[in-house]
Amino acid sequence: MLPTIIAEAVAAGVTGSFTLGVAGAGSAIGIGLIGARMVEAIGRNPGTLPKVLMIGILTIALAEAIAIFGLIFAFQGR
């Protein structure tokens, strides 16, 4: 189903809203996975909270940057 939708979007010309949707969905999935793994790591070893929290916040910020790039591309019409 998804490959068909992507193929139709590419054939019709990828619009900014499609770009923003894909970037936002990927970013949301990434942030959710990072958060889940952070909770799991802290649950296994609570002593690692400061290190896990610092690395987790950094990676969440990097994942959020993907959505911001998608927003920029959407406003440019790509």
N, CA, C and O atoms as a Tripos MOL2 file, in Angstrom:
@<TRIPOS>MOLECULE
protein
  312   311    78     0     0
PROTEIN
NO_CHARGES

@<TRIPOS>ATOM
      1 N           0.8210   -1.1880    0.0000 N.3       1 MET1
      2 CA          0.0000    0.0000    0.0000 C.3       1 MET1
      3 C           0.8710    1.2600    0.0000 C.2       1 MET1
      4 O           0.6820    2.1500   -0.8300 O.2       1 MET1
      5 N           1.8170    1.3310    0.9290 N.am      2 LEU2
      6 CA          2.6640    2.5160    1.0260 C.3       2 LEU2
      7 C           3.5360    2.7110   -0.2070 C.2       2 LEU2
      8 O           3.6410    3.8420   -0.6820 O.2       2 LEU2
      9 N           4.1760    1.6580   -0.7590 N.am      3 PRO3
     10 CA          4.9590    1.8800   -1.9860 C.3       3 PRO3
     11 C           4.1040    2.4000   -3.1430 C.2       3 PRO3
     12 O           4.5860    3.1870   -3.9580 O.2       3 PRO3
     13 N           2.8520    1.9740   -3.2230 N.am      4 THR4
     14 CA          1.9600    2.4570   -4.2740 C.3       4 THR4
     15 C           1.6820    3.9450   -4.1000 C.2       4 THR4
     16 O           1.6880    4.6980   -5.0730 O.2       4 THR4
     17 N           1.4390    4.3690   -2.8650 N.am      5 ILE5
     18 CA          1.1790    5.7830   -2.5900 C.3       5 ILE5
     19 C           2.4010    6.6270   -2.9260 C.2       5 ILE5
     20 O           2.2820    7.6990   -3.5190 O.2       5 ILE5
     21 N           3.5750    6.1370   -2.5440 N.am      6 ILE6
     22 CA          4.8060    6.8790   -2.8290 C.3       6 ILE6
     23 C           5.0450    6.9590   -4.3330 C.2       6 ILE6
     24 O           5.4380    8.0090   -4.8430 O.2       6 ILE6
     25 N           4.8120    5.8580   -5.0480 N.am      7 ALA7
     26 CA          5.0100    5.8650   -6.5010 C.3       7 ALA7
     27 C           4.0510    6.8300   -7.1880 C.2       7 ALA7
     28 O           4.4420    7.5240   -8.1270 O.2       7 ALA7
     29 N           2.8050    6.8830   -6.7330 N.am      8 GLU8
     30 CA          1.8420    7.8150   -7.3180 C.3       8 GLU8
     31 C           2.2270    9.2600   -7.0220 C.2       8 GLU8
     32 O           2.0710   10.1330   -7.8760 O.2       8 GLU8
     33 N           2.7290    9.5140   -5.8180 N.am      9 ALA9
     34 CA          3.1270   10.8780   -5.4560 C.3       9 ALA9
     35 C           4.3240   11.3320   -6.2830 C.2       9 ALA9
     36 O           4.3890   12.4880   -6.7030 O.2       9 ALA9
     37 N           5.2600   10.4350   -6.5150 N.am     10 VAL10
     38 CA          6.4350   10.7880   -7.3210 C.3      10 VAL10
     39 C           6.0290   11.0130   -8.7650 C.2      10 VAL10
     40 O           6.5360   11.9300   -9.4110 O.2      10 VAL10
     41 N           5.1190   10.1910   -9.2850 N.am     11 ALA11
     42 CA          4.6790   10.3420  -10.6660 C.3      11 ALA11
     43 C           3.9160   11.6550  -10.8710 C.2      11 ALA11
     44 O           4.0260   12.2870  -11.9210 O.2      11 ALA11
     45 N           3.1460   12.0560   -9.8620 N.am     12 ALA12
     46 CA          2.3580   13.2820   -9.9660 C.3      12 ALA12
     47 C           3.1730   14.5110   -9.5980 C.2      12 ALA12
     48 O           2.7120   15.6370   -9.7810 O.2      12 ALA12
     49 N           4.3490   14.3110   -9.0930 N.am     13 GLY13
     50 CA          5.1620   15.4370   -8.6370 C.3      13 GLY13
     51 C           5.0260   15.5700   -7.1270 C.2      13 GLY13
     52 O           3.9320   15.8180   -6.6190 O.2      13 GLY13
     53 N           6.1120   15.4110   -6.4230 N.am     14 VAL14
     54 CA          6.0760   15.4760   -4.9650 C.3      14 VAL14
     55 C           5.8110   16.9110   -4.5480 C.2      14 VAL14
     56 O           6.5140   17.8330   -4.9630 O.2      14 VAL14
     57 N           4.7970   17.0860   -3.7320 N.am     15 THR15
     58 CA          4.4410   18.4230   -3.2740 C.3      15 THR15
     59 C           5.0360   18.6850   -1.9020 C.2      15 THR15
     60 O           5.5480   17.7760   -1.2490 O.2      15 THR15
     61 N           4.9630   19.9260   -1.4780 N.am     16 GLY16
     62 CA          5.5100   20.3010   -0.1750 C.3      16 GLY16
     63 C           4.7860   19.6300    0.9750 C.2      16 GLY16
     64 O           5.4020   19.2850    1.9830 O.2      16 GLY16
     65 N           3.4690   19.4410    0.8290 N.am     17 SER17
     66 CA          2.7250   18.8210    1.9180 C.3      17 SER17
     67 C           3.1110   17.3500    2.0910 C.2      17 SER17
     68 O           3.1510   16.8440    3.2120 O.2      17 SER17
     69 N           3.3890   16.6780    0.9930 N.am     18 PHE18
     70 CA          3.8360   15.2810    1.0860 C.3      18 PHE18
     71 C           5.2020   15.2130    1.7560 C.2      18 PHE18
     72 O           5.4440   14.3500    2.6000 O.2      18 PHE18
     73 N           6.0930   16.1240    1.3780 N.am     19 THR19
     74 CA          7.4210   16.1680    1.9910 C.3      19 THR19
     75 C           7.3280   16.4050    3.4840 C.2      19 THR19
     76 O           8.0050   15.7410    4.2690 O.2      19 THR19
     77 N           6.4810   17.3610    3.8790 N.am     20 LEU20
     78 CA          6.3100   17.6710    5.2900 C.3      20 LEU20
     79 C           5.6900   16.5020    6.0430 C.2      20 LEU20
     80 O           6.0610   16.2280    7.1840 O.2      20 LEU20
     81 N           4.7520   15.8150    5.4100 N.am     21 GLY21
     82 CA          4.1150   14.6710    6.0600 C.3      21 GLY21
     83 C           5.0830   13.5300    6.3140 C.2      21 GLY21
     84 O           5.0820   12.9350    7.3910 O.2      21 GLY21
     85 N           5.9050   13.2260    5.3260 N.am     22 VAL22
     86 CA          6.8810   12.1400    5.4850 C.3      22 VAL22
     87 C           7.9320   12.5080    6.5390 C.2      22 VAL22
     88 O           8.2950   11.6880    7.3820 O.2      22 VAL22
     89 N           8.4130   13.7570    6.4750 N.am     23 ALA23
     90 CA          9.4180   14.1900    7.4470 C.3      23 ALA23
     91 C           8.8450   14.2060    8.8560 C.2      23 ALA23
     92 O           9.5120   13.7950    9.8060 O.2      23 ALA23
     93 N           7.6220   14.6730    8.9940 N.am     24 GLY24
     94 CA          6.9950   14.7140   10.3170 C.3      24 GLY24
     95 C           6.7320   13.3280   10.8680 C.2      24 GLY24
     96 O           6.9460   13.0810   12.0550 O.2      24 GLY24
     97 N           6.2710   12.4240   10.0250 N.am     25 ALA25
     98 CA          6.0060   11.0590   10.4810 C.3      25 ALA25
     99 C           7.2950   10.3490   10.8840 C.2      25 ALA25
    100 O           7.3450    9.6690   11.9090 O.2      25 ALA25
    101 N           8.3310   10.5120   10.0740 N.am     26 GLY26
    102 CA          9.6150    9.8810   10.4090 C.3      26 GLY26
    103 C          10.2080   10.4430   11.6830 C.2      26 GLY26
    104 O          10.7690    9.7070   12.4940 O.2      26 GLY26
    105 N          10.0840   11.7360   11.8550 N.am     27 SER27
    106 CA         10.6050   12.3730   13.0620 C.3      27 SER27
    107 C           9.8280   11.9070   14.2970 C.2      27 SER27
    108 O          10.4230   11.6370   15.3400 O.2      27 SER27
    109 N           8.5170   11.8130   14.1820 N.am     28 ALA28
    110 CA          7.6980   11.3770   15.3130 C.3      28 ALA28
    111 C           8.0030    9.9330   15.7020 C.2      28 ALA28
    112 O           8.0720    9.6090   16.8870 O.2      28 ALA28
    113 N           8.1810    9.0810   14.7220 N.am     29 ILE29
    114 CA          8.5250    7.6860   15.0130 C.3      29 ILE29
    115 C           9.8930    7.6120   15.6820 C.2      29 ILE29
    116 O          10.0770    6.8770   16.6520 O.2      29 ILE29
    117 N          10.8510    8.3760   15.1610 N.am     30 GLY30
    118 CA         12.1900    8.3820   15.7380 C.3      30 GLY30
    119 C          12.2000    8.8740   17.1780 C.2      30 GLY30
    120 O          12.8590    8.2820   18.0330 O.2      30 GLY30
    121 N          11.4760    9.9480   17.4500 N.am     31 ILE31
    122 CA         11.4310   10.4830   18.8070 C.3      31 ILE31
    123 C          10.7550    9.4990   19.7490 C.2      31 ILE31
    124 O          11.1830    9.3470   20.8930 O.2      31 ILE31
    125 N           9.7080    8.8310   19.2870 N.am     32 GLY32
    126 CA          9.0480    7.8330   20.1160 C.3      32 GLY32
    127 C           9.9520    6.6640   20.4500 C.2      32 GLY32
    128 O           9.9620    6.1880   21.5860 O.2      32 GLY32
    129 N          10.7130    6.1970   19.4700 N.am     33 LEU33
    130 CA         11.6350    5.0890   19.7140 C.3      33 LEU33
    131 C          12.7640    5.4980   20.6650 C.2      33 LEU33
    132 O          13.1640    4.7250   21.5360 O.2      33 LEU33
    133 N          13.2690    6.7120   20.4880 N.am     34 ILE34
    134 CA         14.3240    7.1980   21.3830 C.3      34 ILE34
    135 C          13.8110    7.2760   22.8070 C.2      34 ILE34
    136 O          14.4800    6.8290   23.7390 O.2      34 ILE34
    137 N          12.6240    7.8450   22.9780 N.am     35 GLY35
    138 CA         12.0460    7.9550   24.3210 C.3      35 GLY35
    139 C          11.8070    6.5990   24.9610 C.2      35 GLY35
    140 O          12.0520    6.4210   26.1550 O.2      35 GLY35
    141 N          11.3300    5.6420   24.1760 N.am     36 ALA36
    142 CA         11.0800    4.3070   24.7160 C.3      36 ALA36
    143 C          12.3740    3.6400   25.1650 C.2      36 ALA36
    144 O          12.4190    3.0110   26.2220 O.2      36 ALA36
    145 N          13.4120    3.7760   24.3700 N.am     37 ARG37
    146 CA         14.7020    3.1680   24.7310 C.3      37 ARG37
    147 C          15.3360    3.8690   25.9300 C.2      37 ARG37
    148 O          16.0220    3.2360   26.7330 O.2      37 ARG37
    149 N          15.1040    5.1840   26.0480 N.am     38 MET38
    150 CA         15.6290    5.8990   27.2270 C.3      38 MET38
    151 C          14.9820    5.3770   28.5000 C.2      38 MET38
    152 O          15.6700    5.1160   29.4870 O.2      38 MET38
    153 N          13.6690    5.2230   28.4830 N.am     39 VAL39
    154 CA         12.9480    4.7200   29.6530 C.3      39 VAL39
    155 C          13.3970    3.3060   29.9830 C.2      39 VAL39
    156 O          13.5690    2.9630   31.1520 O.2      39 VAL39
    157 N          13.5850    2.4900   28.9610 N.am     40 GLU40
    158 CA         14.0450    1.1180   29.1800 C.3      40 GLU40
    159 C          15.4470    1.0910   29.7900 C.2      40 GLU40
    160 O          15.7100    0.3180   30.7110 O.2      40 GLU40
    161 N          16.3500    1.9400   29.2740 N.am     41 ALA41
    162 CA         17.7220    1.9700   29.7890 C.3      41 ALA41
    163 C          17.7640    2.4520   31.2280 C.2      41 ALA41
    164 O          18.5030    1.9030   32.0450 O.2      41 ALA41
    165 N          16.9830    3.4680   31.5440 N.am     42 ILE42
    166 CA         16.9680    3.9820   32.9130 C.3      42 ILE42
    167 C          16.2980    2.9880   33.8490 C.2      42 ILE42
    168 O          16.6840    2.8720   35.0120 O.2      42 ILE42
    169 N          15.2980    2.2720   33.3500 N.am     43 GLY43
    170 CA         14.6580    1.2440   34.1700 C.3      43 GLY43
    171 C          15.5990    0.0970   34.4990 C.2      43 GLY43
    172 O          15.5240   -0.4740   35.5870 O.2      43 GLY43
    173 N          16.4740   -0.2430   33.5800 N.am     44 ARG44
    174 CA         17.4260   -1.3280   33.8240 C.3      44 ARG44
    175 C          18.5470   -0.9110   34.7600 C.2      44 ARG44
    176 O          18.9990   -1.6970   35.5930 O.2      44 ARG44
    177 N          18.9950    0.3440   34.6170 N.am     45 ASN45
    178 CA         20.1070    0.8250   35.4360 C.3      45 ASN45
    179 C          19.8660    2.2970   35.7870 C.2      45 ASN45
    180 O          20.2860    3.1810   35.0410 O.2      45 ASN45
    181 N          19.1980    2.5700   36.9070 N.am     46 PRO46
    182 CA         18.8600    3.9550   37.2580 C.3      46 PRO46
    183 C          20.0740    4.8580   37.4680 C.2      46 PRO46
    184 O          19.9390    6.0800   37.4050 O.2      46 PRO46
    185 N          21.2210    4.3050   37.7080 N.am     47 GLY47
    186 CA         22.4150    5.1090   37.9230 C.3      47 GLY47
    187 C          22.9120    5.8140   36.6710 C.2      47 GLY47
    188 O          23.7240    6.7350   36.7570 O.2      47 GLY47
    189 N          22.4390    5.3950   35.5240 N.am     48 THR48
    190 CA         22.8880    6.0040   34.2660 C.3      48 THR48
    191 C          21.9940    7.1520   33.8190 C.2      48 THR48
    192 O          22.1120    7.6170   32.6850 O.2      48 THR48
    193 N          21.1100    7.6130   34.6810 N.am     49 LEU49
    194 CA         20.1560    8.6570   34.3090 C.3      49 LEU49
    195 C          20.8110    9.8920   33.6940 C.2      49 LEU49
    196 O          20.3620   10.3260   32.6330 O.2      49 LEU49
    197 N          21.8480   10.4870   34.2980 N.am     50 PRO50
    198 CA         22.4020   11.7100   33.6870 C.3      50 PRO50
    199 C          22.9660   11.4950   32.2820 C.2      50 PRO50
    200 O          22.7440   12.3170   31.3930 O.2      50 PRO50
    201 N          23.6880   10.4060   32.0790 N.am     51 LYS51
    202 CA         24.2770   10.1460   30.7620 C.3      51 LYS51
    203 C          23.2000    9.8270   29.7300 C.2      51 LYS51
    204 O          23.2370   10.3410   28.6120 O.2      51 LYS51
    205 N          22.2510    8.9870   30.0980 N.am     52 VAL52
    206 CA         21.1970    8.6020   29.1630 C.3      52 VAL52
    207 C          20.3320    9.8080   28.8200 C.2      52 VAL52
    208 O          19.9340    9.9800   27.6680 O.2      52 VAL52
    209 N          20.0440   10.6340   29.8030 N.am     53 LEU53
    210 CA         19.2240   11.8100   29.5650 C.3      53 LEU53
    211 C          19.9180   12.7840   28.6150 C.2      53 LEU53
    212 O          19.2820   13.3250   27.7100 O.2      53 LEU53
    213 N          21.2070   13.0080   28.8130 N.am     54 MET54
    214 CA         21.9400   13.9310   27.9450 C.3      54 MET54
    215 C          21.9780   13.4170   26.5060 C.2      54 MET54
    216 O          21.6950   14.1690   25.5730 O.2      54 MET54
    217 N          22.3220   12.1600   26.3220 N.am     55 ILE55
    218 CA         22.3910   11.5860   24.9850 C.3      55 ILE55
    219 C          21.0020   11.5300   24.3520 C.2      55 ILE55
    220 O          20.8580   11.7720   23.1540 O.2      55 ILE55
    221 N          19.9890   11.2160   25.1390 N.am     56 GLY56
    222 CA         18.6280   11.1480   24.6220 C.3      56 GLY56
    223 C          18.1220   12.4950   24.1400 C.2      56 GLY56
    224 O          17.5240   12.5870   23.0680 O.2      56 GLY56
    225 N          18.3550   13.5360   24.9210 N.am     57 ILE57
    226 CA         17.9010   14.8660   24.5070 C.3      57 ILE57
    227 C          18.6260   15.3050   23.2430 C.2      57 ILE57
    228 O          18.0140   15.9140   22.3650 O.2      57 ILE57
    229 N          19.9030   15.0110   23.1360 N.am     58 LEU58
    230 CA         20.6570   15.3610   21.9390 C.3      58 LEU58
    231 C          20.1080   14.6410   20.7070 C.2      58 LEU58
    232 O          19.9350   15.2600   19.6570 O.2      58 LEU58
    233 N          19.8360   13.3590   20.8240 N.am     59 THR59
    234 CA         19.3310   12.6170   19.6670 C.3      59 THR59
    235 C          17.8990   13.0170   19.3230 C.2      59 THR59
    236 O          17.5240   13.0020   18.1510 O.2      59 THR59
    237 N          17.0980   13.3720   20.3180 N.am     60 ILE60
    238 CA         15.7520   13.8700   20.0310 C.3      60 ILE60
    239 C          15.8270   15.1790   19.2600 C.2      60 ILE60
    240 O          15.0470   15.4020   18.3340 O.2      60 ILE60
    241 N          16.7690   16.0530   19.6390 N.am     61 ALA61
    242 CA         16.9330   17.3120   18.9220 C.3      61 ALA61
    243 C          17.3570   17.0640   17.4720 C.2      61 ALA61
    244 O          16.8890   17.7520   16.5650 O.2      61 ALA61
    245 N          18.2310   16.0960   17.2530 N.am     62 LEU62
    246 CA         18.6500   15.7750   15.8850 C.3      62 LEU62
    247 C          17.4960   15.1810   15.0730 C.2      62 LEU62
    248 O          17.3650   15.4670   13.8830 O.2      62 LEU62
    249 N          16.6660   14.3630   15.7050 N.am     63 ALA63
    250 CA         15.5140   13.7990   14.9990 C.3      63 ALA63
    251 C          14.4980   14.8940   14.6720 C.2      63 ALA63
    252 O          13.8630   14.8580   13.6180 O.2      63 ALA63
    253 N          14.3450   15.8550   15.5610 N.am     64 GLU64
    254 CA         13.4130   16.9540   15.3240 C.3      64 GLU64
    255 C          13.9080   17.8520   14.1870 C.2      64 GLU64
    256 O          13.1010   18.4780   13.5000 O.2      64 GLU64
    257 N          15.2090   17.9170   13.9880 N.am     65 ALA65
    258 CA         15.7660   18.7250   12.8970 C.3      65 ALA65
    259 C          15.2890   18.2120   11.5450 C.2      65 ALA65
    260 O          15.1470   18.9990   10.6090 O.2      65 ALA65
    261 N          15.0400   16.9210   11.4190 N.am     66 ILE66
    262 CA         14.5320   16.3560   10.1700 C.3      66 ILE66
    263 C          13.1660   16.9590    9.8430 C.2      66 ILE66
    264 O          12.8990   17.3080    8.6920 O.2      66 ILE66
    265 N          12.3070   17.0820   10.8430 N.am     67 ALA67
    266 CA         10.9920   17.6840   10.6080 C.3      67 ALA67
    267 C          11.1250   19.1550   10.2360 C.2      67 ALA67
    268 O          10.3510   19.6490    9.4160 O.2      67 ALA67
    269 N          12.0720   19.8550   10.8090 N.am     68 ILE68
    270 CA         12.2830   21.2570   10.4730 C.3      68 ILE68
    271 C          12.7690   21.3870    9.0270 C.2      68 ILE68
    272 O          12.3330   22.2860    8.3090 O.2      68 ILE68
    273 N          13.6670   20.4970    8.5960 N.am     69 PHE69
    274 CA         14.0960   20.5070    7.1990 C.3      69 PHE69
    275 C          12.9170   20.2420    6.2730 C.2      69 PHE69
    276 O          12.8020   20.8730    5.2220 O.2      69 PHE69
    277 N          12.0390   19.3150    6.6510 N.am     70 GLY70
    278 CA         10.8390   19.0440    5.8590 C.3      70 GLY70
    279 C           9.9390   20.2600    5.7690 C.2      70 GLY70
    280 O           9.3510   20.5180    4.7180 O.2      70 GLY70
    281 N           9.8210   21.0130    6.8570 N.am     71 LEU71
    282 CA          9.0220   22.2300    6.8530 C.3      71 LEU71
    283 C           9.6150   23.2750    5.9090 C.2      71 LEU71
    284 O           8.8870   23.9440    5.1770 O.2      71 LEU71
    285 N          10.9290   23.4070    5.9320 N.am     72 ILE72
    286 CA         11.5970   24.3490    5.0340 C.3      72 ILE72
    287 C          11.3790   23.9500    3.5850 C.2      72 ILE72
    288 O          11.0640   24.7970    2.7490 O.2      72 ILE72
    289 N          11.5430   22.6670    3.2790 N.am     73 PHE73
    290 CA         11.3350   22.1910    1.9040 C.3      73 PHE73
    291 C           9.8800   22.3830    1.4790 C.2      73 PHE73
    292 O           9.6080   22.6920    0.3190 O.2      73 PHE73
    293 N           8.9340   22.1980    2.4230 N.am     74 ALA74
    294 CA          7.5190   22.3630    2.0720 C.3      74 ALA74
    295 C           7.2270   23.8110    1.6980 C.2      74 ALA74
    296 O           6.4700   24.0610    0.7600 O.2      74 ALA74
    297 N           7.8080   24.7630    2.4100 N.am     75 PHE75
    298 CA          7.5690   26.1620    2.0790 C.3      75 PHE75
    299 C           8.2680   26.5660    0.7810 C.2      75 PHE75
    300 O           7.8540   27.5210    0.1240 O.2      75 PHE75
    301 N           9.3160   25.8470    0.4130 N.am     76 GLN76
    302 CA          9.9830   26.1210   -0.8530 C.3      76 GLN76
    303 C           9.2460   25.4770   -2.0300 C.2      76 GLN76
    304 O           9.5280   25.7900   -3.1870 O.2      76 GLN76
    305 N           8.3150   24.5910   -1.7390 N.am     77 GLY77
    306 CA          7.5400   23.9530   -2.7990 C.3      77 GLY77
    307 C           8.1790   22.7200   -3.3720 C.2      77 GLY77
    308 O           7.8110   22.2970   -4.4670 O.2      77 GLY77
    309 N           9.1270   22.1230   -2.6720 N.am     78 ARG78
    310 CA          9.7770   20.9070   -3.1880 C.3      78 ARG78
    311 C           9.0190   19.6780   -2.7670 C.2      78 ARG78
    312 O           9.4140   18.5620   -3.1060 O.2      78 ARG78
@<TRIPOS>BOND
     1     1     2 1
     2     2     3 1
     3     3     4 2
     4     3     5 am
     5     5     6 1
     6     6     7 1
     7     7     8 2
     8     7     9 am
     9     9    10 1
    10    10    11 1
    11    11    12 2
    12    11    13 am
    13    13    14 1
    14    14    15 1
    15    15    16 2
    16    15    17 am
    17    17    18 1
    18    18    19 1
    19    19    20 2
    20    19    21 am
    21    21    22 1
    22    22    23 1
    23    23    24 2
    24    23    25 am
    25    25    26 1
    26    26    27 1
    27    27    28 2
    28    27    29 am
    29    29    30 1
    30    30    31 1
    31    31    32 2
    32    31    33 am
    33    33    34 1
    34    34    35 1
    35    35    36 2
    36    35    37 am
    37    37    38 1
    38    38    39 1
    39    39    40 2
    40    39    41 am
    41    41    42 1
    42    42    43 1
    43    43    44 2
    44    43    45 am
    45    45    46 1
    46    46    47 1
    47    47    48 2
    48    47    49 am
    49    49    50 1
    50    50    51 1
    51    51    52 2
    52    51    53 am
    53    53    54 1
    54    54    55 1
    55    55    56 2
    56    55    57 am
    57    57    58 1
    58    58    59 1
    59    59    60 2
    60    59    61 am
    61    61    62 1
    62    62    63 1
    63    63    64 2
    64    63    65 am
    65    65    66 1
    66    66    67 1
    67    67    68 2
    68    67    69 am
    69    69    70 1
    70    70    71 1
    71    71    72 2
    72    71    73 am
    73    73    74 1
    74    74    75 1
    75    75    76 2
    76    75    77 am
    77    77    78 1
    78    78    79 1
    79    79    80 2
    80    79    81 am
    81    81    82 1
    82    82    83 1
    83    83    84 2
    84    83    85 am
    85    85    86 1
    86    86    87 1
    87    87    88 2
    88    87    89 am
    89    89    90 1
    90    90    91 1
    91    91    92 2
    92    91    93 am
    93    93    94 1
    94    94    95 1
    95    95    96 2
    96    95    97 am
    97    97    98 1
    98    98    99 1
    99    99   100 2
   100    99   101 am
   101   101   102 1
   102   102   103 1
   103   103   104 2
   104   103   105 am
   105   105   106 1
   106   106   107 1
   107   107   108 2
   108   107   109 am
   109   109   110 1
   110   110   111 1
   111   111   112 2
   112   111   113 am
   113   113   114 1
   114   114   115 1
   115   115   116 2
   116   115   117 am
   117   117   118 1
   118   118   119 1
   119   119   120 2
   120   119   121 am
   121   121   122 1
   122   122   123 1
   123   123   124 2
   124   123   125 am
   125   125   126 1
   126   126   127 1
   127   127   128 2
   128   127   129 am
   129   129   130 1
   130   130   131 1
   131   131   132 2
   132   131   133 am
   133   133   134 1
   134   134   135 1
   135   135   136 2
   136   135   137 am
   137   137   138 1
   138   138   139 1
   139   139   140 2
   140   139   141 am
   141   141   142 1
   142   142   143 1
   143   143   144 2
   144   143   145 am
   145   145   146 1
   146   146   147 1
   147   147   148 2
   148   147   149 am
   149   149   150 1
   150   150   151 1
   151   151   152 2
   152   151   153 am
   153   153   154 1
   154   154   155 1
   155   155   156 2
   156   155   157 am
   157   157   158 1
   158   158   159 1
   159   159   160 2
   160   159   161 am
   161   161   162 1
   162   162   163 1
   163   163   164 2
   164   163   165 am
   165   165   166 1
   166   166   167 1
   167   167   168 2
   168   167   169 am
   169   169   170 1
   170   170   171 1
   171   171   172 2
   172   171   173 am
   173   173   174 1
   174   174   175 1
   175   175   176 2
   176   175   177 am
   177   177   178 1
   178   178   179 1
   179   179   180 2
   180   179   181 am
   181   181   182 1
   182   182   183 1
   183   183   184 2
   184   183   185 am
   185   185   186 1
   186   186   187 1
   187   187   188 2
   188   187   189 am
   189   189   190 1
   190   190   191 1
   191   191   192 2
   192   191   193 am
   193   193   194 1
   194   194   195 1
   195   195   196 2
   196   195   197 am
   197   197   198 1
   198   198   199 1
   199   199   200 2
   200   199   201 am
   201   201   202 1
   202   202   203 1
   203   203   204 2
   204   203   205 am
   205   205   206 1
   206   206   207 1
   207   207   208 2
   208   207   209 am
   209   209   210 1
   210   210   211 1
   211   211   212 2
   212   211   213 am
   213   213   214 1
   214   214   215 1
   215   215   216 2
   216   215   217 am
   217   217   218 1
   218   218   219 1
   219   219   220 2
   220   219   221 am
   221   221   222 1
   222   222   223 1
   223   223   224 2
   224   223   225 am
   225   225   226 1
   226   226   227 1
   227   227   228 2
   228   227   229 am
   229   229   230 1
   230   230   231 1
   231   231   232 2
   232   231   233 am
   233   233   234 1
   234   234   235 1
   235   235   236 2
   236   235   237 am
   237   237   238 1
   238   238   239 1
   239   239   240 2
   240   239   241 am
   241   241   242 1
   242   242   243 1
   243   243   244 2
   244   243   245 am
   245   245   246 1
   246   246   247 1
   247   247   248 2
   248   247   249 am
   249   249   250 1
   250   250   251 1
   251   251   252 2
   252   251   253 am
   253   253   254 1
   254   254   255 1
   255   255   256 2
   256   255   257 am
   257   257   258 1
   258   258   259 1
   259   259   260 2
   260   259   261 am
   261   261   262 1
   262   262   263 1
   263   263   264 2
   264   263   265 am
   265   265   266 1
   266   266   267 1
   267   267   268 2
   268   267   269 am
   269   269   270 1
   270   270   271 1
   271   271   272 2
   272   271   273 am
   273   273   274 1
   274   274   275 1
   275   275   276 2
   276   275   277 am
   277   277   278 1
   278   278   279 1
   279   279   280 2
   280   279   281 am
   281   281   282 1
   282   282   283 1
   283   283   284 2
   284   283   285 am
   285   285   286 1
   286   286   287 1
   287   287   288 2
   288   287   289 am
   289   289   290 1
   290   290   291 1
   291   291   292 2
   292   291   293 am
   293   293   294 1
   294   294   295 1
   295   295   296 2
   296   295   297 am
   297   297   298 1
   298   298   299 1
   299   299   300 2
   300   299   301 am
   301   301   302 1
   302   302   303 1
   303   303   304 2
   304   303   305 am
   305   305   306 1
   306   306   307 1
   307   307   308 2
   308   307   309 am
   309   309   310 1
   310   310   311 1
   311   311   312 2
@<TRIPOS>SUBSTRUCTURE
     1 MET1         2 RESIDUE 1 A MET
     2 LEU2         6 RESIDUE 1 A LEU
     3 PRO3        10 RESIDUE 1 A PRO
     4 THR4        14 RESIDUE 1 A THR
     5 ILE5        18 RESIDUE 1 A ILE
     6 ILE6        22 RESIDUE 1 A ILE
     7 ALA7        26 RESIDUE 1 A ALA
     8 GLU8        30 RESIDUE 1 A GLU
     9 ALA9        34 RESIDUE 1 A ALA
    10 VAL10       38 RESIDUE 1 A VAL
    11 ALA11       42 RESIDUE 1 A ALA
    12 ALA12       46 RESIDUE 1 A ALA
    13 GLY13       50 RESIDUE 1 A GLY
    14 VAL14       54 RESIDUE 1 A VAL
    15 THR15       58 RESIDUE 1 A THR
    16 GLY16       62 RESIDUE 1 A GLY
    17 SER17       66 RESIDUE 1 A SER
    18 PHE18       70 RESIDUE 1 A PHE
    19 THR19       74 RESIDUE 1 A THR
    20 LEU20       78 RESIDUE 1 A LEU
    21 GLY21       82 RESIDUE 1 A GLY
    22 VAL22       86 RESIDUE 1 A VAL
    23 ALA23       90 RESIDUE 1 A ALA
    24 GLY24       94 RESIDUE 1 A GLY
    25 ALA25       98 RESIDUE 1 A ALA
    26 GLY26      102 RESIDUE 1 A GLY
    27 SER27      106 RESIDUE 1 A SER
    28 ALA28      110 RESIDUE 1 A ALA
    29 ILE29      114 RESIDUE 1 A ILE
    30 GLY30      118 RESIDUE 1 A GLY
    31 ILE31      122 RESIDUE 1 A ILE
    32 GLY32      126 RESIDUE 1 A GLY
    33 LEU33      130 RESIDUE 1 A LEU
    34 ILE34      134 RESIDUE 1 A ILE
    35 GLY35      138 RESIDUE 1 A GLY
    36 ALA36      142 RESIDUE 1 A ALA
    37 ARG37      146 RESIDUE 1 A ARG
    38 MET38      150 RESIDUE 1 A MET
    39 VAL39      154 RESIDUE 1 A VAL
    40 GLU40      158 RESIDUE 1 A GLU
    41 ALA41      162 RESIDUE 1 A ALA
    42 ILE42      166 RESIDUE 1 A ILE
    43 GLY43      170 RESIDUE 1 A GLY
    44 ARG44      174 RESIDUE 1 A ARG
    45 ASN45      178 RESIDUE 1 A ASN
    46 PRO46      182 RESIDUE 1 A PRO
    47 GLY47      186 RESIDUE 1 A GLY
    48 THR48      190 RESIDUE 1 A THR
    49 LEU49      194 RESIDUE 1 A LEU
    50 PRO50      198 RESIDUE 1 A PRO
    51 LYS51      202 RESIDUE 1 A LYS
    52 VAL52      206 RESIDUE 1 A VAL
    53 LEU53      210 RESIDUE 1 A LEU
    54 MET54      214 RESIDUE 1 A MET
    55 ILE55      218 RESIDUE 1 A ILE
    56 GLY56      222 RESIDUE 1 A GLY
    57 ILE57      226 RESIDUE 1 A ILE
    58 LEU58      230 RESIDUE 1 A LEU
    59 THR59      234 RESIDUE 1 A THR
    60 ILE60      238 RESIDUE 1 A ILE
    61 ALA61      242 RESIDUE 1 A ALA
    62 LEU62      246 RESIDUE 1 A LEU
    63 ALA63      250 RESIDUE 1 A ALA
    64 GLU64      254 RESIDUE 1 A GLU
    65 ALA65      258 RESIDUE 1 A ALA
    66 ILE66      262 RESIDUE 1 A ILE
    67 ALA67      266 RESIDUE 1 A ALA
    68 ILE68      270 RESIDUE 1 A ILE
    69 PHE69      274 RESIDUE 1 A PHE
    70 GLY70      278 RESIDUE 1 A GLY
    71 LEU71      282 RESIDUE 1 A LEU
    72 ILE72      286 RESIDUE 1 A ILE
    73 PHE73      290 RESIDUE 1 A PHE
    74 ALA74      294 RESIDUE 1 A ALA
    75 PHE75      298 RESIDUE 1 A PHE
    76 GLN76      302 RESIDUE 1 A GLN
    77 GLY77      306 RESIDUE 1 A GLY
    78 ARG78      310 RESIDUE 1 A ARG
